Amino acid sequence: MSSSSKRPPALLVERLALGELDAETAARVRAELEAAGEDPDQVLAALRESDAEILADYPSERVSRDVRRRLDALDEPEPAKSTGAGCSRRAAWPWSRRCSWPCGWV
């Protein structure tokens, strides 16, 4: 089925699937999906299935451990360089030409 009606924004559809919308907004998003030629229940079921696959591939325990490890690495000072003391901010902001902190990194 195709229709000339515009599909609601993906963020609203995701929030609908998570139960984050008030009743009025949820009804509007469902109506917009129907007007766009989609079955809201099938769309929501597909999102839930996709969410389950993602969580199976990326368990929250593993992801949180990886994020924590990366954050901890930013807190570790870099070894001193010939241009001055190391700066962990360089790893966080590699596009920056100069560090504004008085660490000597240029």
C-alpha positions as CSV (number, residue, x, y, z in Angstrom):
1,M,0.0,0.0,0.0
2,S,1.2,3.5,-0.8
3,S,-0.3,6.8,0.0
4,S,0.6,10.4,-0.6
5,S,0.4,11.1,3.1
6,K,3.8,11.7,4.8
7,R,5.0,9.1,7.3
8,P,5.5,10.5,10.9
9,P,9.0,11.2,12.0
10,A,11.0,8.1,13.0
11,L,11.7,9.5,16.5
12,L,7.9,9.7,17.2
13,V,7.4,6.1,15.9
14,E,10.3,4.9,18.1
15,R,8.8,6.8,21.1
16,L,5.4,5.2,20.4
17,A,7.0,1.8,20.4
18,L,8.6,2.5,23.8
19,G,5.3,3.8,25.3
20,E,6.8,7.3,25.8
21,L,3.9,9.3,24.2
22,D,0.8,10.6,25.8
23,A,-2.5,9.1,24.6
24,E,-3.3,12.0,22.2
25,T,0.1,12.0,20.5
26,A,0.2,8.2,20.3
27,A,-3.2,8.2,18.6
28,R,-2.0,10.9,16.1
29,V,1.2,9.0,15.2
30,R,-0.9,5.8,14.7
31,A,-3.3,7.7,12.5
32,E,-0.4,9.2,10.5
33,L,1.1,5.7,10.0
34,E,-2.3,4.5,8.7
35,A,-2.7,7.5,6.4
36,A,0.8,6.7,5.0
37,G,-0.5,3.2,4.2
38,E,1.3,1.4,7.0
39,D,-0.2,-0.9,9.7
40,P,0.9,0.7,13.0
41,D,0.9,-2.7,14.8
42,Q,3.2,-4.2,12.1
43,V,5.5,-1.2,12.3
44,L,5.7,-1.4,16.1
45,A,6.3,-5.2,16.0
46,A,9.1,-4.7,13.5
47,L,10.7,-2.1,15.7
48,R,10.5,-4.4,18.8
49,E,12.0,-7.2,16.8
50,S,14.9,-5.0,15.6
51,D,15.4,-3.7,19.2
52,A,15.7,-7.3,20.4
53,E,18.2,-8.2,17.7
54,I,20.3,-5.1,18.5
55,L,20.3,-5.9,22.3
56,A,21.3,-9.5,21.5
57,D,24.2,-8.3,19.4
58,Y,25.2,-5.6,21.8
59,P,24.2,-6.5,25.4
60,S,24.0,-3.5,27.7
61,E,26.7,-5.0,30.1
62,R,29.2,-5.2,27.3
63,V,28.4,-1.8,25.8
64,S,28.6,-0.1,29.2
65,R,31.9,-1.8,30.0
66,D,33.3,-0.6,26.6
67,V,32.1,3.0,27.1
68,R,33.6,3.1,30.6
69,R,36.9,1.7,29.3
70,R,37.0,4.5,26.7
71,L,36.2,7.2,29.2
72,D,38.8,5.9,31.6
73,A,41.4,6.0,28.8
74,L,40.6,9.7,28.2
75,D,41.5,10.4,31.9
76,E,44.9,8.8,31.6
77,P,47.7,11.3,30.7
78,E,49.6,10.7,27.5
79,P,53.3,10.2,27.7
80,A,55.4,13.4,27.6
81,K,56.2,14.5,24.0
82,S,59.1,16.6,22.7
83,T,56.7,19.5,22.2
84,G,55.6,19.5,25.9
85,A,53.6,17.5,28.4
86,G,51.0,15.1,27.0
87,C,47.3,16.0,27.0
88,S,44.5,13.5,27.1
89,R,42.2,16.1,25.5
90,R,44.0,15.5,22.2
91,A,42.4,12.0,22.1
92,A,39.0,13.4,22.8
93,W,39.3,16.4,20.4
94,P,41.7,15.3,17.6
95,W,40.4,18.0,15.3
96,S,41.5,20.8,17.7
97,R,44.7,22.5,16.5
98,R,45.7,23.7,20.0
99,C,44.7,22.7,23.5
100,S,43.5,25.5,25.6
101,W,44.7,23.8,28.8
102,P,48.1,24.8,30.1
103,C,49.6,21.3,29.4
104,G,52.0,22.3,26.6
105,W,50.2,20.4,23.9
106,V,50.3,22.3,20.6
